[in-house]
């Protein structure tokens, strides 16, 4: 997962993958079948771990605003702070490979749907408690925020300026008022 996340699918060579896993090429093919099969497994693992952390935050947080603000801070910290400019593996896969590969497209769609479903439920809870404005559909707000998050990731790859990213996040979060 880390190699694909760092390099993308096309740039990840068999040598870089086997070196990172500490296995031979023959062991690689025995264990995974192909680079593509390993990539699909890496996307599933990313969804269960990294994306799973975001989904759990939406499900477990008592405050909708805190949960959504945390998500923006998490992304900004990773892109402009102590992290790297890798972005989101699922978003990267959606741009790099999904338009040409139905299996990757399906995995990306599943992962994005999980995040969206959890975020819609979180926003819906916030609307019911009055924490979030209720005059807009929760699904529309969720899709807007997901689009903003992905835009932040792309923007940060070219210019990881924390203040600029925080300004965008502040405006994006204002739609909840």
Residue pairs with C-beta under 8 A, 6 or more apart in sequence:
1 42
1 45
1 46
1 89
2 20
3 12
3 16
3 17
3 20
4 12
4 39
4 42
4 89
5 42
5 46
5 86
5 89
5 92
6 84
6 86
7 16
8 92
8 96
9 35
9 39
9 93
9 96
9 97
9 104
10 96
10 97
12 35
12 39
14 25
14 28
14 35
17 28
17 35
17 38
18 24
18 25
18 27
18 28
21 28
23 31
28 38
32 38
32 41
36 101
36 103
39 93
39 97
39 104
40 103
40 104
40 107
42 89
43 89
43 90
43 93
43 104
43 107
43 108
43 111
44 107
46 89
46 90
46 111
47 90
47 107
47 110
47 111
47 114
50 88
50 89
51 88
51 90
51 111
51 114
51 115
54 71
54 74
54 115
54 118
55 114
55 115
55 118
57 67
57 70
57 71
58 67
58 68
58 71
58 118
58 119
58 121
58 122
59 118
59 121
59 122
61 67
61 70
61 122
63 126
63 131
64 122
64 123
64 125
64 126
64 129
64 131
64 132
64 176
65 126
65 131
65 132
65 173
65 176
67 122
68 119
68 122
68 123
68 145
68 173
68 176
69 173
71 145
71 149
72 149
72 152
72 169
72 172
72 173
73 169
75 149
75 152
75 153
76 152
76 156
76 162
76 165
76 166
76 169
77 83
78 84
79 85
79 87
79 152
79 153
79 156
79 157
79 160
79 165
80 156
80 160
80 161
80 162
80 165
81 162
85 156
85 157
85 160
86 92
87 153
87 154
87 156
87 157
88 150
88 153
90 107
90 108
90 111
90 112
91 150
91 153
93 104
93 107
93 108
94 104
94 105
94 108
94 112
97 104
98 104
98 105
98 108
99 105
112 146
115 146
116 139
116 142
116 143
116 146
119 142
119 145
119 146
120 138
120 139
120 142
121 138
123 132
123 138
123 141
123 142
123 176
124 138
126 132
126 176
127 133
127 134
127 138
128 134
132 141
132 176
133 175
133 176
133 177
136 175
141 175
141 176
144 172
144 175
145 172
145 175
148 168
148 169
148 172
151 168
152 165
152 168
152 169
155 164
155 165
155 168
156 165
